[in-house]
């Protein structure tokens, strides 16, 4: 598995919200990004971490990025 330190700050922010159950459109709206940009960040994070698919990314996010609550979904 890849090094979590290789993730960008924005990728970490996105994974934190993924772990909190946020969808890509909600994350995009909150961070002022397009949903496609959020999906690209998720895909790049998967590659950097050596993961395959959204299920693996969600599992990783729950184990590693899920410390502390994210802001509530609007």
Buried (B, 14 or more C-beta within 10 A) or exposed (E): EBEBEEBEEBBBBBBBBBBBEBEBEBBBBBBEBEBEBBBEBBEBBBEBBEBEEBEBBBEBBBEBBBEEEBEEEE
